[in-house]
């Protein structure tokens, strides 16, 4: 078996005190999650990021999100080792890395290297069928773990409104289509029945209603902070810390801690803006990052702040809170949740929704250029990316596309990638 790739990433500099608090909370959460599912054998589920986590939260059923688990494995520099195991077992080497790294870890079956010694058998695996490979990955993962895969449909979205984000909070029934919402509600009800049957736990309607209400409060704090950052010159918080303080609470959305942390983050952002603080001492270039985070090199985003005054001020995670998470509940919490989930990947990866939103965001945030992660083996991350790049170029925003992967560091070199961005900015007359 090959050894893991040597680390090439760099650590992220932290400005906000709430960043350390978020990381500490998540570290403790990881320890508690391991205790519950590994040490104590509590029923749990493995789920994709675009599935209704709120169902599990309302039933107090632990979940391990596939993307979070992949990022965790990647941060420990284990992805190269596990992908080699897949290749050795006959899987194609161009498998989608982000969704299959958890499967690779299971197939490696090496408790000595695996985080937590590897995952035990879950009650169920849950994923939306958003691309052709998902059913194969999760079906084979469930088979390898001797458990069940619960697939959720991803039917075609016929309502192609490129400005969906402008009125999605209120008009979600129209935008996301009643038939698609109704299908997901039926599937969520079936999922609840399965979980109740397998775990002996009962779905609490009142707890679910409260959770949905609190999620709106949490996302409102994040959205307010994002609106302030879009106007701020200079930007006081680059996207590495934006990601930490948005995504960690998102894994716990609606909880008392997540709501309080979102407010703390908002308040710290507002304080830094009022002080005129900048992530760079002399901000001259505002950059957009399109794609998932490069989890094996978080320091990449800050590498050109002092040298060129180039600050990554935008990634999808934080501004997504406003249009995609906040919902007027209208006494229909299940339908509101379904509208949030049923098109989450489409709005991030497919035209006209992806390019319409991101071109609008570039204008709203005063962005000078965009850097796009184009994972060569991740089909969903490529689907609408080139059309989005075209939309941005047509809007006067230069675009650099990087062939690299968010969890596989095999072809990543920190200095080379930073140099590539610097050269691009020089060539486009921005630096």
N, C-alpha and C positions, 0 to 999 in steps of 0.2 A: 504494500500500500504506500502511495506517495505521501510525503509530509506536507503539512499546511504551508501555503505561500508565506513568505516573509512579510511582515507588516510594512506597508508603505505609507500609511495615513498619518495624519498629525492631529493632535488634540485641539479642541475648540477653546478659544479664550472666552471667558464668561464675564459679563458686565452686570447682569441682574442677580440680586440675591435670591429671587424666586426660582432661578434656573437650578441653583444648587438644591433648593427645597424640593423641586419637582423630581430631580434625579434621585435624591435621597428617598423620597416617597416611593418612586418606582422600584428602587433597589429593595426596599423593605417589602413592597408588594410582591416582587419576584420571589423573595424568601418565603413569604406567606403562601404564595401560590404553589411553590414547590412542596411546602409542608402539607398543604391540603391534598394535592393530587398525587404526589409521589410518596411521601412518608405515611400519610393517613389513608390514602386510597379513596378519596372522596370522588364521586361521579363528576366528570367534567366533559367539556366538548372542545374540539379543535374546529375553528371557524375562519372563514375568510373575512377580510376587513369590511366588505360590502354586504354583510348579512345583518339581520336584526339582533344586535348584541343586547338591546334593551329587554328582549324576552328572557334571556339568561340572567340579566341583572335583576329583573323583577322576581325571579325564582331563586336567587342566590345560588346559581350554578356557576362554578368557575369556568372560564373560557381561556383558551390559549389561541390568540389570533395568529394565523399562519404568517402574515407579514411581519408581525412583531417577533415571532420565533425565528424567522429567517434573518431579520436584522440582528437579533441576539447572537445567533450562530456566526453571522458574518463579522460582527464586532470582535468575536473571539478568534478570528482568522482561521476558521475551520472549513470555509466553503470549498476551497480547492480540494481538500482531502475528500469531502463527501461527494463532490461532483465526479471525482475520479472513480469512486465506488460505483456510481451509477453507470459510468462508461464501461467499467469492468464487467458489469452485469448485463451489458448489451443495450442500455438505453442510449438514444442518440445524444451526441455531445452538444448539439444545439438545442437541448431542451430549455424551456422557459425557466430561468434560474430562480426568479423571485418566488414563484408559486411551488417549485419542486424541491427547494432546499430542505424543507422539513421532511419530505419523503426520503430524500437522500440520506439524511441523518438517521432515519429509522432503518433504511436498508443497510447502512454501514454497520448497525448493531454492535457498536463499540462503546460500551459504558465508560471505558477509561478516558475517552476523549469527549464524549457527548455532554453538552450542558445538562446538569441534573442527572447524569448517567443515562440520558435518553428518556423519552416520554412513555408512561405506562399506557395501557389500553383505555381509550376514551369511550364514553357512552355513545358518542356519535360524532361524525364529521359533517360540517355543513358548508356548502358553497353555492353561489349563484353560477349558472352555466353561461358565463360571459364570453368565453372563447372556447374553441374546439378542444384545447388541451386540458381544461379544468376537470371535465368528467373523468378523463384518463388518470390524471394525477391523483384526484381524491378517491376515485374508485380503487386504484391500486394501493393507495395509502391505507384505506379502510381494510382492504384484504390483507395487507401486511400486518395490520394491528388486530386482525380478527374482530372487526366491529362493523358498524353500519355507516353508509354514506347517505345523507339526506340532501338530495339536490334541489335547488330552487331555480325556477325558470327565469330566463331573461328574454322575454318576448320583444319583438321589434317595436321600436318607439316611432310611431308614425307622425306625432305632433312635432314637427321640426321647427322649433322656434329658436333662432339664433340669439335672441335676447331673453331667454328663459330666466336668467338670473335677476332681471329687473323686477319681476313680480312673482317669483316662486314661493315666497313666504306666505302670500295670501291666496294666490290662484293655483295652488298645487293640484287641485282636482282636474282642472282643465289642462295644465301643462303636462302632467305625467300620465294622463289618460285614465278615465274611470275603470276601463276594463283591465288595464295592467295593475292598477291599485287593488282592484277586487281579487285578482288572481293571487297577488302576494298576500293579501289578508287571509285568504283560504289556506295558503301554504303555511303561514304563521300559526294559524289555528291547528293545523295538522302537526306542526313541530311541537307546539305546546302539549298536545295530546301524547305524542311520543315521549317527551321529556317527563311528563307526569307519570306515565306508565313505567318508564325505565328507572326513574330516580325516587319515586314516591313523594316528590315535592309538588306543591300546588301553586298554580299561577295566581297571583294576587292582583286583581283588577285595580284596586285602589292604589296599590304601590306602583303599578305601571302608570296610572294616570299622573301621580305625583312625580314620577321619574320624568315623564314627558314634559311636564310643566317646568321642572328644574333644568332640564336640558336647554330649554328656551332661554332661561336666565343665564346659564353658563355661556352659551353661544353668543348671547347678546353682549356680554363683557368682552369676549374675544373679538367680536365684530367691531365694537366701538374702538378697541385698541388698534385694530387694523385700519379703520378709517382715519384715525389720527396719524398712524405711521405713513399712510399714503400721502398726507398733506405735509408731513414734517420735512423740513430741509435744514439740517441734514437728518438722515435716518439714524436714530440712536441705537437700534437693535437689528443686527443682521440676522439672516434667516436661520442660522444654526440655533440661536436661542429662541427665535420664533417657533421653530419646529418643536423644540423641547417643551416649551410652555403651552403649546397648542395640542400636540399629539399625546403627551402623557395624560393630561386631563381627558382627552377624547376616549382613551381606553377605559376610563372610569366615568363616562359622561352621566351627569345627573346626580352623582353622589355628592354628599355634603362637602367632602374634600375638594372634588373637582370644581364645584361652583365657587367655593371660597378661593381656590387657587387662581381660577380665571379672573376673579375680581382683583386679586393681589397683582397678577401680571398686568392687567389693565392699568392699575394705579401706578405701578412702577414705570410703565411706558409713558404715561402722562407726565410723571415727575421729570423724567429724563428729557422729554420734549420741552417742557417749561424751562429747564436749565440750559437748553440749546446744545445738549450733548450729542455727539456724533459717533457712530461706530468707527468711522475713520476721522482722523484729525482734520482732514481737508477733503471732504467728499466732492468728487468731480464727475463720477460716473455711477449711474444707478442701474443695477443689473437685475434681470429676471431669470429665475431658475425654473425650468420646466421639466418635470419628472419627479420620481421618488428621490428621497435623499440618498446621497452616497454614504451609506452607513459605516463603511470601513474607513472613511477619511473625513470626519466632520470638520477638521481644520481647513479643508480645501476652500471653503466659502469665505474665509477671512484672509486668505493668503495675499491678496492684492490691495487690501484696504489702505495700508500706509505707503506702499510703493507707487501705486497709481491713483489712489483715492477712489478705487472701484469697490463698491459695496453691493453685495447681493441683498436687495431689500424686499424681494418678492419670491415666494414659492407658493404652491397650491394649497398647502395645509391651512394656513391661517385665514386667508380670505374666503376659503370654502365654507367657513363657519356661518357666514351670513346667509348666502342664497341657498345652500344645500342642507343646512341643519335646522335653521329656525323655521318653525311652522305655526301658523294660527291653527289651534287644535280643532275648533269648530265642533266640540263634543264628539269628535271622531278620532280618538288617539290611535287606534289601529290603522286607520286609513292614512292619517298624517305620517305615522312611522313608515308605512308602505311607500308613500310618495318620496320619503327621504332615501329609502334604500333602493327602490326599483330601478333607478337610473344613475346611481352614484358613479359607476365606472364609465358610463356613457358620457356624462358631462365632463369627465376628466380626460377621455381618450378618443372620442369620436366626433367628427364634424356632423352638423354645423354647431353643435353645442360647445365643444372644446374650443375651437378657434374663435367663435363669437365671443365667448367669455374672456379668453386670454387676451385677445386684441383690445377688448374694452378695459381690462385690468391694466394693460400696458399704458393706456392713455390716462386712466384714473390715477395711477401711481407715478406718472412722469418718468417712465423707464427709458433708458438710452439704448439698451441692447439686451438680447436674450441669449442664454446658454441652454441648450436642450440636451438632455440625456437620452440617447438612443440605444437602449440595450439591444445588441444584435440578435439575441435569441428570445426576446420577450415580445410576443406578437401583439398583445394588447397595448403595450406601451409604444408601439410603432404605428398603430392603426391610423390615428389622425394627426400624428406629429408633423409630418411633412406638409400637410395642408395648413396646419397652424403656423408653421414657419413661414409659409408663403403669405398668409394673412398678415403676419407681423411685418415681414419685409415690405409688403404693399402699404402698410401703415407707417413706414419709415423707421421701423425698429430692426436693426441688423441682427442676424441670427447666426450663432455658431452651434453646430451639431457635433456632439461628442459620442463616439462609439465606445460605450463602457457600460458596466452593469452595476446596479445598486447594491448587490450583495456578493458578487463574485469579483474579487480583487486581482484575479489572475493577470488581466491586461492593464491594470491601473498602476501608474507611477505618479506620485504626488507632484514632483517637480516638473515632469513632462506635461501634465495636465494644466498646471498653473501657467507654465510657459506658453501653452497653446492658447489659453484665454488672453494672456498679455499680448501675444502676437496678433490675434484677431482684433483686439481693441486698437492696436497701433495701425493695422491695415485699414480699418474702417474710419480712421481719423478721430477716434474718441480719446486716445491717450497720447 
